Amino acid sequence: MNLSEYEKTIFFPIGEPNDSFAQYFIGQSYLAPVSTEQVPFFNVTFEPGCRNNWHIHHATEGGGQMLVCVGGRGWYQEWGKPAQQMLPGDVVHIPANVKHWHGAAAESWFSHLAFEVPGTDTSNEWLEPVDDEQYNALEA
């Protein structure tokens, strides 16, 4: 399935290539702002096999991230824990200061809404890529 075919299967816009954060992704991702008021959130779409690097949403109080899968099939993994599959309707609550990554399954497009949870002294720290060996083991 190509991008335009996939776009017809989801309700939220795909947006533009996520060039500003491309250095933190393996593969192509797309970013579409859904709301920039009150609680800003974005639809992030990953081409098959695309995933972001390990990263941490830091905060001294509150903070973290929430993901809501809206299309395709993907993965979410916290450091030291097994990866969990994400399908439309699945919600992941990521506490502040937890190292994690998320992205598409090898053979599927994947879209999630990303909500940054408000907090004190929030920042994002981008870390190492999820290597191919680790990623490919998820599909076995």
N, C-alpha and C positions, 0 to 999 in steps of 0.2 A: 504494500500500500504506500503510495506517495503522500507527500504533505497535504496537497489539496484534497485528496480522498479522505485522509484522516480528519482534516479540519471539518468536514461535513458530518462527522460522527460525534462531535462534542459541542456543547452549548456555548462555551466561552471562547473568545477570540484567541488565536495563536500568537498574534503580535509579530514583532520584528526579530531578526536574528539577534541573539543576546551577546553582541560584540563586546560590550563593556566588561563582561565577566568571562569571556571566552578563554582566558588564560587559566581559569579554574575548572574547566570542563574538558572531558575527553569526548569528542563528537560535537555535533551542532545542537544548541538549545535555542529556544525562542522565548521572548518575554512580552507579556501583554498586561499593562496596568488595568485592573478591573475597578478599583476604587482608590482614590488618593485622599479621601476625606475620612475623618474620624478614625477608623482602623484601616490603614492602607493595606491592600493585598493585590497579588499579581497571579496571573496564570503563567506557569512555567511549563513549556513543552519540550520534551527530549526526543530526538530521533532515535530509532532503534540502536541500542548499544551505548547511547550517550549517558554519561553520569558526571556528577560534580565531584570535586576533590573532597577528601575528608575536611571537615570544618567544624568550628565551634562558634556558637552565638553566646558571647560572654555577657554577664550582667552581675552586678553586686546585689540586686534585688529584682524580683520579677524576671522578665525577659524570656528568651527561648523562641521557639517557632512552632507553628501548627501547619500541617500539610493535610489537604483534602484531595484525594484522587478524584479526578473528573473524567478521565479517559485513558484507555489503553491498559498496559500492565507494567509495573515497575517494582523497584526494590527500595527499601529503607534499611539502614544498618547503623547501630550504635557500636562504638569501639568495644571489643571484647564480648559481643553478643552475636548470635546468629542473625543473618539478614531475614527480613520479613517481606513477603510479597505484598504489593499494593494493587488493588483493583478498584474500579469506580465505586465511590461511596465510602471507602476506607479513610479513616482519620488517624493521624499520628500526632501525638503531643510530644514535643521535644523540649525537655527542661533546659534551662540555661546551663552553660558550661559543660555540655555533653558533646563529645566528639562523635560525628556521624557523617554519613553521605546518603544521597538518594539519586535515583536515575532510572532509565528505561531498562526493561528486559532486552535481551539481545535481539529478539525477533519482533518487538512491538514498539510502537509509539507509546508515549506516556505523558500525561498532563496532570499537574496538581496545582491547586491554589495554595499559595504560600502566604502565611500571615506571620508577621513579626510581632511577637508579644511585647507590649510596652514594659519597660523596666528602667532601672537606674544604672547609669554607666554602661550602657549597651554598646557592644562592638562585635564585629565578625572577624574571625581569624581563619584564613584559608591555609590549609596544610597540604600534605602530599596527595598525589593522585591515588585512586583505587587501581591497583595494577591489574593487568589483563589476567594473570593467573588466578588471583583472588576473585575477580569478577566472573570469569568463565566457569569457575567451580560452582557458582550459584545456579547455573543452568543445567548442571548434571543431574 
